[in-house]
Amino acid sequence: MIATSRTLIILAALLWYIGGIILVSKGGSLLIEAETLKPEQNWTWLAIVIGLFIGGLKAKYLFSKSCKKNLIRISLLSEPKVWQFFRPGFFLFLVIMVVTGATLSSVAHNNYIFLISVAILDISIATALLGSSYVFWKKMHLSSIDYSPPHFL
């Protein structure tokens, strides 16, 4: 099933957004549980700030570069297939990350420090995903611009 490079970029961006949204929700749920365990603690708010800060750094220095490399790889595909929006190794890595994240979350229940720690991890990755997603849209915008000289007469 052949696809356009634009389709692959959209699919990659959608997966990036879906992952970010899921992790924001999961991190928020963990923080709510932590808050119910120890409402007198201020770590909930600090966890959000730490997660956003670490995620911002990840977005700028790690995830954006990964997005750019993937876009270059997509642009070099001679006959892009719909499933090639990421490399096969990325999908394996994604499965490992999802299983690890789900395991950490289930182990963290009723453990305040672990809940806060996993929430920071989730929020940082969500921030990195959402913060680096501009790379996909920037590429799509630039690829839609016609750089040919105007035709007069």
Secondary structure, 3 states (H helix, E strand, C coil): CECCHHHHHHHHHHHHHHHHHHHHHHHHHHHHHHHHHCCCCCHHHHHHHHHHHHHHHHHHHHHHHHHHHHHHHHHCCCCCEHHHHCCHHHHHHHHHHHHHHHHHHHHHCCCHHHHHHHHHHHHHHHHHHHHHCHHHHHHHHHHCCCCCCCCCC
